[in-house]
Amino acid sequence: MDLPFGNRLEFASGNNNCFGSTTAFAALGPVADYTAGATNDTHWARAVLFSKDADRDDPVYLLVRDDVSRPDAATSVNWWIMTRNVAPEGLAKPGVVPINITHEEWVRNMGKNWANALKAKPRAPAPENPDDAPTPPAAPETMPVLTGQRHHFPGMCGVDVDLFIAAPADPHILTDAASTGKIPYCQAPGLYETQQLVRISQPAGKPYLTLITPRWPDSARPTYRTIADGAGVAVSSPGREDRLFLGADPITYNDAVVQIAARGGFARKGGALPLRLMVLDGAITAGGITLAAKEPAALVYDGKAITLYCAKGVEPDVTLAPALRGTKITRVEE
C-alpha cells in the first residue's frame, strides 16, 4: 500500500483534489527560502518558510501555514514521519504494522491499525531463569496518545524531529502507522518504509501553523511557544533566539528579540552569526537593524558587515541604529 493522504490538508467533505499552482517563491541565499501555493479551487492555500543553517549546530526550521476557505467542511492536516517509534528495529526490519493490507482497509481502520497490530503481537516469553535475568517488558496493548503542542520523534538515520503545533494551540491529534513495505525500485531494496501519522483536525475555516525541526539526538531541547495570536513561533535555546512568522494577513508583534509588521518573517539572534533577518511584505527589526521590503528579502550581519539578499528588481530598505551606522552593506541578487 501507499501512505494515505500524504503530507497535506484534507477536507472532511467535498473533493480533496490537491492540484494547484505555486503563487510565490523566493530563494534568499543562506538565510531562508519561501514558497506559497493554492489549489485550483482556492479552498486550500499553503505557505512554507524554510530557515537555513550556517553550521552543524545551527538549527533548521520548516514553518508551514495552511489556510482554508471551504465553508462547512472540517479539515485535517497530515504529517508522516519516519521514526523509531514505528520501526524500532530499524529500516532493515518490518515495522509495527502489517504490510499486507490494502489502502482501503487501512483507511477504514485509521487510528486503530497500530493498536490492533500491538494487540495481535505475541507477548515475549518469560526468561527460563528469572533469578538471573530480568523479566522483559510486556508488549504495549495500545499505541501512544499524542496530546499538546510539542512532539519529539527519534529518527531513523541519525537525526531526530521536533514537531510543534502552533495553531491550533489545543490540538486534536490522531496517530497511527503505515508501511509501504520494501520499495522494489529503491537503490536499497532490502529496506522497509514504515511511518508514523500525526493527523491534526479542527472545525471548518481554521488555519494551521506547524513548525518542523530536525535536531541531533541528545542535543539541548529547545523551548517552543506560540506567539503573534497563532501566526508565529518563538524558539529559545542556549545562546540563541529565533522568531518565525507566517500570516494570512499582516502581523504586528514585538518582544525583547524582534519587532515585526509584515505578512511573514524570520529573525535569529545568536549562534554562528550575530543576526539574520528575513521579511515578507513589511518590516522586521532586531539587533538594531530594520529590514523593510514589499517582496521577500533577507540579510545577514556577521558583526562587521551586512549582506542583503533579494531578487533582481526588489528594493529593500535597511535602517541601522546609531551604533551600526556606517556598516558596509553588500547586495546579492538571487
LINKAGI-V704244 format. One record per backbone hydrogen bond with DSSP energy under -1.0 kcal/mol. NH is the residue of the N-H (numbers start at 1). CO is the residue of the C=O. If there is no record, write none. Layout:
# LINKAGI-V704244
{{NH,CO} {NH,CO}}
This chain:
# LINKAGI-V704244
{{6,4} {8,6} {10,76} {12,74} {21,38} {23,36} {24,36} {26,34} {28,32} {31,28} {32,28} {33,50} {34,26} {35,48} {36,24} {37,46} {38,21} {39,44} {40,19} {42,39} {45,67} {46,37} {47,65} {48,35} {49,63} {50,33} {51,61} {52,31} {58,55} {61,51} {62,212} {63,49} {64,210} {65,47} {66,208} {67,45} {69,43} {75,202} {76,10} {77,200} {78,8} {79,198} {81,196} {84,154} {86,83} {90,87} {93,90} {96,86} {101,99} {106,102} {107,103} {108,104} {109,105} {110,107} {112,109} {116,112} {117,113} {118,114} {119,115} {120,116} {132,129} {133,129} {151,163} {153,161} {160,215} {161,153} {162,213} {163,151} {164,211} {165,149} {166,209} {167,209} {174,199} {178,195} {180,193} {186,183} {191,188} {192,91} {193,181} {195,178} {196,81} {197,176} {198,79} {199,174} {200,77} {201,172} {202,75} {206,203} {208,66} {209,167} {210,64} {211,164} {212,62} {213,162} {215,160} {219,216} {223,236} {225,234} {227,232} {231,228} {232,227} {233,244} {234,225} {235,242} {236,223} {237,240} {240,237} {241,269} {242,235} {243,267} {244,233} {245,265} {246,231} {247,263} {251,262} {253,260} {255,258} {259,285} {260,253} {261,283} {262,251} {263,280} {265,245} {266,278} {267,243} {268,276} {269,241} {270,274} {275,301} {276,268} {277,299} {278,266} {279,297} {280,264} {282,293} {283,261} {284,291} {285,259} {286,289} {289,286} {290,319} {291,284} {292,317} {293,282} {297,279} {298,309} {299,277} {300,307} {301,275} {302,305} {306,328} {307,300} {308,330} {309,298} {310,332} {314,311} {317,292} {319,290} {321,288} {324,321} {327,324} {330,306} {332,308} {334,310}}
